[in-house]
Amino acid sequence: MASRRGRGRPRGDSDARARIAAAAMHEFGDHGYDGATVRAIAARADVDAALVHHYFGNKADLFAEVAGFPVRPDIEVPAILREGREDAGERIVRFVLQAFERPDVRKRGVMVLRTAVSGKLTAPLVTGFLSRELLPRIARELDGPDAELRAGLVASQIAGLLITRHVIGLAAVADASVEDLVARIGPTIQRYLFD
């Protein structure tokens, strides 16, 4: 009688994590964020889907890791909104700008931004991730008929700020302090969120 394969991490398969990451890159590349599934990634890596979850959590976690996302706005921004409405715009801007002050985050973040703006193949991946994981979570925290539009406007403002500051390097924005930008842009984000 053949023994049943147990769920979770198999013994003696030390390269499974690397195979899963490679399979995920191929699946995301071939099918976009929306079209790639954990089951298809597991099948391509020749592992059980439970092992994908064991190593990486959910699909968003897996994508963030293989894409090299330096911060997780899909987790952090909704958490900031749950702290209360007062000064939420400033807190969001501060969170993003302070994260990009760290050299490791800035390096990977700029790579993701450049890829999202210029890559025909990779732009849909980033767009899919933001559309499925970040914007709906922000919209759920806002509560209103135009919550999705508000979430999109927040994303457009933050993306524009990061591109202007770190990709284009427009001197006035690139040289401004984090707190100056928080004070100037935070109220705009606040208005997008709640006014």
GIRA-V349801 format. One record per backbone hydrogen bond with DSSP energy under -0.5 kcal/mol. CO is the residue of the C=O (numbers start at 0). NH is the residue of the N-H. Records with the same first field share a line. If there is no record, write none. Layout:
CO=NH + NH
This chain:
9=12
12=15
14=18
15=19
16=20
17=21
18=22
19=23
20=24
21=25
22=26
23=27
24=28
25=29
26=30
27=31
30=34
31=35
36=40
37=41
38=42
39=43
40=44
41=45 + 46
42=45
47=50 + 51
48=52
49=53
50=54
51=55
52=56
57=61
58=62
59=63
60=64
61=65
62=66
63=67 + 68
70=72
71=74 + 75
72=76 + 77
74=78
75=79
76=80
77=81
78=82
79=82
80=83
84=87
86=90
87=91
88=92
89=93
90=94
91=95
92=96
93=97
94=98
95=99
96=100
97=100 + 101
98=101
101=105
102=106
103=107
104=108
105=109
106=110
107=111
108=112
109=113
110=114
111=115
112=116
113=117
114=118
117=119
118=122
121=124 + 125
122=126
123=127
124=128
125=129
126=130
127=131
128=132 + 133
129=133 + 134
133=137
134=138
135=139
136=140
137=140 + 141
138=141 + 142
143=146
145=149
146=150
147=151
148=152
149=153
150=154
151=155
152=156
153=157
154=158
155=159
156=160
157=161
158=162
159=163
160=164
161=165 + 166
162=166 + 167 + 168
163=168 + 169
169=172 + 173
170=174
171=175
176=180
177=181
178=182
179=183
180=184 + 185
181=185
184=187 + 188
185=189
186=190
187=191
188=192
189=193
190=194
